[in-house]
Amino acid sequence: MGNAVAIIGTGQTKHGRRSDVCYPDLVREAVTAALEDAGITLKDIDGIVLGTMPSMMEGVSSTHFYFAEAMGSVGKPVLKVETCGSTGQSIGHCGFFWVASGMADIVLVVGSEKMSEGDGQATMTTVFDPFFQRTFAAGAPGVFTMQSMEWMYRFKIPEEKGREAAARISVSNHDNAMDNPHAHIRTRVTMEDVKNARIITYPVRLLDVCPASDGACAVIFATGEKARKICRKPAWIKGLGFRGEEFFYGESDKAIWMSATEAAAEAYRQAGIRNPLKELDVAEIYNPFTYQEMIFYECFGFCPRGEAPDYVLKGTFLKDGELPCCPSGGTLCSNPIGATGLIRLAEAALQVTGKAGARQVEGAKLALSHAMGGVDQFNGVTIVGSEL
């Protein structure tokens, strides 16, 4: 893996409809917070990695120029990376490799989105191939609902059990978000609220779906040598994996999702993890839809295939369960897409350094972070720990 790499600082904005600031100032908010957390200045930064959704999402081209002053990238090397929803993990991996390779000592990674100023659903509906996919894709909810139905059919999961488990996941994430000052949606919901919410794409209902958020996140990576000098308690990168699949949605098996399974397997191999349910202390999963969160539990080896609803219903993944998942409230409660995957990494780093505040999982030392993207093709996983 090259040089040892650690996260020495993280910063997030308040996520939601941020009409109080312009887009560059939203980015500046996260960057300033990360620098303050690390106790360094922009002069210490060797390079910057930026990621947003594709430019058509926001109607702003060349955002790496638009944010140059806000990020402090003037006169410094800058990389821009876009892989749709998985952007946050992609840019985190770029920052890691830049430092691990020895080409830089300290790298600032920034993810952002201002979805209120664009039309995200229009973009995600029209991005599909116009001849074979667009007529039935129905944007992100349509695609992920098809995946959820395929998964339940494949493993003969009764619809009632799937509905009950999905509602539990929604309630849990909304409860967790109440402890997260950055979260967009901070309101408690009941099982009946979820089950009776209006249908978006059957069986997915409104409270099974993430919001469209404005927000930004910044994470600072440093070599082991720099991290030990600068940071009292860094979060060490223990392993990472990224995998992709076929472009056409129907050409890969989304019930046994190999890109997610293999990305996690590679991260586990590097981190020396053999039993993730027992060895991980917390997981920040990219969960824009409740049913999809259960598919990820299975892909990541938290439970056998087809049994995620059973594990959910017995409380395995609650904040006080065997493996707490999304104590931040997850993507289900905040989704500034270009930043969302990086937020998962920042939250994992906060957990293993004991800085997560009211959402802290007691004694967390090893955490998984994740993002999914493309047109349902990409999955990225990063493992962080309190010790190298």
C-alpha positions as CSV (number, residue, x, y, z in Angstrom):
1,M,0.0,0.0,0.0
2,G,3.0,2.3,-0.1
3,N,3.4,4.9,2.6
4,A,1.2,4.8,5.7
5,V,-1.6,7.3,5.4
6,A,-3.9,8.8,8.0
7,I,-6.8,11.3,8.1
8,I,-5.8,14.2,10.3
9,G,-8.8,16.5,9.9
10,T,-12.4,16.5,8.8
11,G,-15.0,19.2,8.2
12,Q,-18.6,19.3,7.2
13,T,-21.2,21.9,6.6
14,K,-24.8,21.9,7.9
15,H,-26.5,19.9,5.2
16,G,-29.9,20.9,3.8
17,R,-31.3,23.7,1.7
18,R,-28.5,26.2,2.0
19,S,-29.9,29.3,0.3
20,D,-28.0,31.3,3.0
21,V,-24.6,30.9,1.1
22,C,-23.4,30.8,-2.4
23,Y,-21.9,27.6,-3.7
24,P,-18.2,28.5,-3.2
25,D,-18.9,29.7,0.3
26,L,-20.5,26.3,1.1
27,V,-17.2,24.7,0.0
28,R,-15.2,27.2,2.1
29,E,-17.3,26.3,5.1
30,A,-16.2,22.6,5.0
31,V,-12.6,23.4,4.1
32,T,-12.2,25.9,7.0
33,A,-13.6,23.4,9.4
34,A,-11.2,20.6,8.3
35,L,-8.2,22.9,8.5
36,E,-9.2,24.0,12.0
37,D,-9.7,20.3,13.0
38,A,-6.3,19.4,11.8
39,G,-4.6,22.5,13.2
40,I,-3.0,23.5,9.9
41,T,-3.4,26.2,7.2
42,L,-3.7,26.1,3.5
43,K,0.1,26.7,3.2
44,D,0.6,23.2,4.6
45,I,-1.5,21.6,1.8
46,D,0.5,20.1,-1.2
47,G,-2.5,19.4,-3.4
48,I,-6.3,19.3,-3.6
49,V,-8.8,16.7,-4.9
50,L,-12.3,17.9,-5.7
51,G,-15.4,15.9,-6.5
52,T,-19.0,16.7,-7.4
53,M,-21.7,15.0,-9.4
54,P,-21.3,15.5,-13.2
55,S,-21.6,19.2,-14.1
56,M,-25.1,18.9,-15.6
57,M,-26.4,18.1,-12.1
58,E,-25.7,21.7,-10.9
59,G,-25.4,23.6,-14.2
60,V,-21.9,24.7,-13.2
61,S,-19.0,23.7,-15.5
62,S,-15.4,23.4,-14.3
63,T,-16.2,23.5,-10.6
64,H,-12.5,23.0,-9.8
65,F,-12.0,26.6,-11.1
66,Y,-15.2,27.9,-9.6
67,F,-14.1,26.8,-6.1
68,A,-10.3,27.5,-6.5
69,E,-10.2,30.4,-4.1
70,A,-12.6,28.7,-1.6
71,M,-10.4,25.6,-1.6
72,G,-7.1,27.4,-1.6
73,S,-6.1,25.6,-4.7
74,V,-4.7,28.6,-6.5
75,G,-1.1,27.8,-7.4
76,K,-1.4,24.2,-6.2
77,P,-2.0,20.9,-8.1
78,V,-5.7,20.0,-8.3
79,L,-7.5,16.9,-9.5
80,K,-11.2,16.7,-10.3
81,V,-13.0,13.3,-10.1
82,E,-16.6,12.5,-10.9
83,T,-18.2,9.0,-10.4
84,C,-21.7,10.1,-9.5
85,G,-22.9,8.8,-6.1
86,S,-19.5,7.1,-5.4
87,T,-17.6,10.3,-6.0
88,G,-16.9,10.8,-2.3
89,Q,-15.1,7.5,-2.0
90,S,-13.4,8.0,-5.3
91,I,-11.9,11.3,-4.3
92,G,-10.9,9.8,-0.9
93,H,-9.1,7.0,-2.7
94,C,-7.4,9.6,-4.9
95,G,-6.2,11.5,-1.9
96,F,-5.0,8.4,-0.3
97,F,-3.0,7.2,-3.3
98,W,-1.5,10.7,-3.8
99,V,-0.1,10.5,-0.3
100,A,0.7,6.8,-0.3
101,S,2.7,7.1,-3.5
102,G,5.0,9.7,-1.9
103,M,4.0,12.4,-4.4
104,A,2.6,14.6,-1.6
105,D,2.7,14.8,2.2
106,I,-0.6,16.4,2.9
107,V,-3.6,16.4,0.6
108,L,-7.0,18.2,1.0
109,V,-10.0,16.3,-0.4
110,V,-13.3,18.1,-1.0
111,G,-16.7,16.8,-2.0
112,S,-19.7,19.1,-2.5
113,E,-23.2,19.5,-4.0
114,K,-25.8,22.3,-4.1
115,M,-28.7,20.3,-5.3
116,S,-31.2,23.1,-4.7
117,E,-29.7,25.0,-7.6
118,G,-30.1,22.2,-10.2
119,D,-32.5,19.5,-11.1
120,G,-30.9,16.3,-9.9
121,Q,-33.9,14.0,-10.7
122,A,-34.0,15.3,-14.3
123,T,-30.3,14.5,-14.6
124,M,-30.6,11.0,-13.2
125,T,-33.7,10.2,-15.3
126,T,-32.0,11.3,-18.6
127,V,-28.5,10.0,-18.0
128,F,-29.5,6.5,-19.0
129,D,-29.0,5.0,-22.5
130,P,-31.9,6.4,-24.6
131,F,-32.6,3.3,-26.6
132,F,-32.6,0.5,-24.0
133,Q,-32.9,1.9,-20.5
134,R,-34.4,5.4,-20.3
135,T,-38.0,4.4,-21.0
136,F,-38.2,2.3,-17.9
137,A,-35.4,3.6,-15.6
138,A,-37.5,6.3,-13.8
139,G,-34.4,7.9,-12.3
140,A,-32.7,6.7,-9.2
141,P,-35.8,5.4,-7.3
142,G,-36.9,3.3,-10.3
143,V,-33.5,1.7,-10.7
144,F,-33.0,0.9,-7.0
145,T,-36.6,-0.3,-6.7
146,M,-36.0,-2.8,-9.5
147,Q,-32.9,-4.0,-7.7
148,S,-34.7,-4.4,-4.4
149,M,-37.5,-6.4,-6.0
150,E,-34.9,-8.6,-7.8
151,W,-33.2,-9.2,-4.4
152,M,-36.4,-10.1,-2.6
153,Y,-37.6,-12.4,-5.4
154,R,-34.2,-14.1,-5.7
155,F,-34.0,-15.0,-2.0
156,K,-37.7,-15.6,-1.5
157,I,-38.0,-12.8,1.1
158,P,-41.7,-12.3,1.9
159,E,-42.9,-8.8,1.0
160,E,-44.2,-8.2,4.5
161,K,-40.9,-9.1,6.1
162,G,-39.0,-6.9,3.6
163,R,-41.4,-4.0,4.3
164,E,-41.1,-4.4,8.1
165,A,-37.3,-4.5,8.0
166,A,-37.1,-1.5,5.6
167,A,-39.3,0.5,8.0
168,R,-37.1,-0.4,10.9
169,I,-34.1,0.9,9.0
170,S,-35.9,4.2,8.2
171,V,-36.8,4.7,11.9
172,S,-33.3,3.9,13.1
173,N,-31.6,6.3,10.7
174,H,-34.0,9.1,11.5
175,D,-33.5,8.5,15.2
176,N,-29.7,8.6,14.7
177,A,-29.8,11.8,12.7
178,M,-31.3,13.6,15.7
179,D,-27.9,13.4,17.3
180,N,-26.1,14.7,14.2
181,P,-25.9,18.5,14.0
182,H,-24.9,18.3,10.3
183,A,-27.9,16.2,9.2
184,H,-30.5,17.6,6.7
185,I,-33.5,15.6,8.0
186,R,-33.8,15.7,11.8
187,T,-37.2,14.5,12.7
188,R,-38.4,11.3,14.4
189,V,-40.6,8.9,12.4
190,T,-42.6,5.9,13.5
191,M,-43.1,2.5,11.9
192,E,-46.6,3.5,10.8
193,D,-45.3,6.8,9.4
194,V,-42.9,4.9,7.1
195,K,-45.4,2.2,6.1
196,N,-48.2,4.7,5.3
197,A,-46.0,7.2,3.5
198,R,-46.9,7.8,-0.2
199,I,-45.5,5.3,-2.7
200,I,-42.6,6.6,-4.8
201,T,-41.9,3.5,-6.9
202,Y,-43.4,0.4,-5.4
203,P,-42.6,-0.9,-2.7
204,V,-40.4,2.1,-1.9
205,R,-42.2,4.9,0.0
206,L,-41.3,8.5,0.7
207,L,-39.6,7.7,4.0
208,D,-37.5,5.0,2.4
209,V,-35.8,7.6,0.2
210,C,-33.0,10.1,0.9
211,P,-33.4,13.9,0.5
212,A,-31.8,16.2,-2.1
213,S,-29.4,18.2,0.0
214,D,-26.9,21.0,-0.3
215,G,-23.7,20.4,1.5
216,A,-19.9,19.9,1.5
217,C,-17.3,17.8,3.3
218,A,-13.5,18.1,3.5
219,V,-11.0,15.5,4.6
220,I,-7.2,16.0,5.0
221,F,-4.9,13.0,4.4
222,A,-1.2,13.0,5.5
223,T,1.7,10.6,5.5
224,G,2.3,8.7,8.7
225,E,5.3,10.8,9.6
226,K,3.4,14.1,9.2
227,A,0.3,12.7,10.9
228,R,2.2,11.7,14.0
229,K,3.7,15.2,14.3
230,I,0.5,17.1,13.6
231,C,-2.3,15.0,15.0
232,R,-2.8,13.7,18.5
233,K,-5.1,10.9,17.3
234,P,-5.2,10.3,13.6
235,A,-7.5,7.9,11.8
236,W,-5.4,5.4,9.9
237,I,-6.3,4.1,6.5
238,K,-6.3,0.3,6.9
239,G,-7.7,-0.9,3.6
240,L,-9.6,0.2,0.5
241,G,-11.3,-1.3,-2.5
242,F,-13.2,0.0,-5.5
243,R,-15.0,-2.1,-8.2
244,G,-17.2,-1.5,-11.2
245,E,-19.6,-3.4,-13.4
246,E,-21.2,-3.3,-16.9
247,F,-22.8,0.0,-18.0
248,F,-26.2,-1.4,-19.0
249,Y,-28.2,-1.9,-15.8
250,G,-29.6,-5.3,-16.8
251,E,-26.3,-6.9,-17.7
252,S,-25.1,-7.5,-14.1
253,D,-26.6,-9.3,-11.1
254,K,-27.8,-6.7,-8.7
255,A,-29.2,-9.2,-6.2
256,I,-25.7,-10.6,-5.6
257,W,-23.9,-7.4,-6.2
258,M,-20.4,-8.3,-7.2
259,S,-18.9,-4.8,-7.3
260,A,-20.0,-4.2,-3.7
261,T,-18.9,-7.6,-2.6
262,E,-15.5,-7.4,-4.3
263,A,-14.8,-3.9,-3.2
264,A,-15.4,-4.9,0.4
265,A,-13.4,-8.1,0.0
266,E,-10.4,-6.1,-1.2
267,A,-10.6,-3.6,1.6
268,Y,-10.9,-6.5,4.2
269,R,-7.9,-8.2,2.7
270,Q,-5.7,-5.1,3.1
271,A,-7.0,-4.5,6.6
272,G,-6.7,-8.1,7.7
273,I,-10.4,-8.5,8.4
274,R,-11.8,-12.0,8.3
275,N,-15.1,-11.7,10.2
276,P,-16.5,-8.2,9.5
277,L,-19.6,-8.6,11.8
278,K,-17.3,-9.4,14.7
279,E,-14.3,-7.3,13.9
280,L,-15.8,-4.0,12.8
281,D,-17.1,-1.6,15.5
282,V,-19.2,0.6,13.2
283,A,-20.2,1.0,9.5
284,E,-21.2,4.1,7.6
285,I,-23.0,2.6,4.6
286,Y,-24.2,4.6,1.6
287,N,-27.9,4.0,2.1
288,P,-30.0,6.3,-0.2
289,F,-32.8,3.7,0.0
290,T,-33.8,1.4,2.9
291,Y,-34.1,-1.8,0.9
292,Q,-30.7,-1.2,-0.6
293,E,-29.1,-0.9,2.8
294,M,-30.0,-4.5,3.4
295,I,-28.4,-5.6,0.2
296,F,-25.2,-4.0,1.3
297,Y,-25.3,-5.8,4.6
298,E,-25.2,-9.0,2.7
299,C,-22.5,-7.9,0.2
300,F,-20.3,-6.8,3.0
301,G,-20.5,-10.1,4.8
302,F,-22.5,-8.8,7.8
303,C,-25.0,-11.6,7.4
304,P,-25.7,-14.5,4.9
305,R,-27.4,-13.8,1.6
306,G,-31.1,-13.4,1.9
307,E,-31.1,-13.0,5.7
308,A,-30.6,-9.2,6.1
309,P,-34.2,-8.6,7.1
310,D,-33.9,-11.2,9.9
311,Y,-30.8,-9.5,11.2
312,V,-32.4,-6.0,11.0
313,L,-35.5,-7.2,12.9
314,K,-33.5,-8.6,15.7
315,G,-31.6,-5.3,16.1
316,T,-28.1,-6.3,14.9
317,F,-27.4,-3.0,13.2
318,L,-28.9,-0.5,15.7
319,K,-26.6,2.0,17.4
320,D,-26.6,-0.3,20.5
321,G,-26.5,-3.5,18.4
322,E,-23.8,-5.9,17.5
323,L,-22.6,-3.8,14.6
324,P,-24.0,-0.2,14.6
325,C,-24.6,1.0,11.1
326,C,-25.0,4.7,10.1
327,P,-25.0,6.3,13.6
328,S,-24.9,9.6,11.7
329,G,-28.3,9.0,10.1
330,G,-26.6,8.1,6.9
331,T,-27.4,9.1,3.3
332,L,-31.1,8.5,4.1
333,C,-31.0,11.8,6.1
334,S,-28.4,13.8,4.2
335,N,-27.5,13.5,0.6
336,P,-25.4,16.2,-1.0
337,I,-24.4,13.6,-3.6
338,G,-20.8,14.7,-4.5
339,A,-20.0,14.9,-0.8
340,T,-22.1,12.0,0.5
341,G,-19.5,9.2,0.1
342,L,-16.8,11.4,1.7
343,I,-19.1,12.2,4.6
344,R,-19.3,8.4,5.2
345,L,-15.5,8.4,5.4
346,A,-15.4,11.5,7.6
347,E,-17.9,10.0,10.0
348,A,-15.9,6.8,10.2
349,A,-12.8,8.8,11.0
350,L,-14.7,10.7,13.7
351,Q,-15.8,7.4,15.2
352,V,-12.4,5.8,15.5
353,T,-10.9,9.0,16.9
354,G,-13.6,9.4,19.5
355,K,-14.8,12.8,18.1
356,A,-18.3,11.9,16.9
357,G,-20.1,13.6,19.8
358,A,-23.6,12.5,20.6
359,R,-23.4,10.0,17.7
360,Q,-20.3,8.3,19.1
361,V,-20.3,4.5,19.3
362,E,-18.5,3.7,22.5
363,G,-15.1,2.1,22.1
364,A,-15.1,2.2,18.2
365,K,-11.7,1.4,16.9
366,L,-12.3,0.0,13.4
367,A,-14.9,1.4,11.0
368,L,-16.1,0.8,7.4
369,S,-17.2,3.6,5.1
370,H,-18.8,3.1,1.7
371,A,-20.3,4.8,-1.4
372,M,-22.2,3.5,-4.5
373,G,-22.5,5.3,-7.8
374,G,-22.3,5.4,-11.5
375,V,-25.5,4.1,-13.0
376,D,-25.6,1.5,-10.2
377,Q,-22.2,0.2,-11.3
378,F,-19.6,1.5,-8.9
379,N,-18.9,0.6,-5.2
380,G,-16.1,1.9,-3.1
381,V,-15.1,0.9,0.5
382,T,-12.5,2.3,2.9
383,I,-11.6,0.9,6.3
384,V,-10.2,3.2,9.0
385,G,-8.8,2.4,12.4
386,S,-7.5,4.1,15.5
387,E,-4.2,2.3,15.2
388,L,-1.9,1.7,12.2
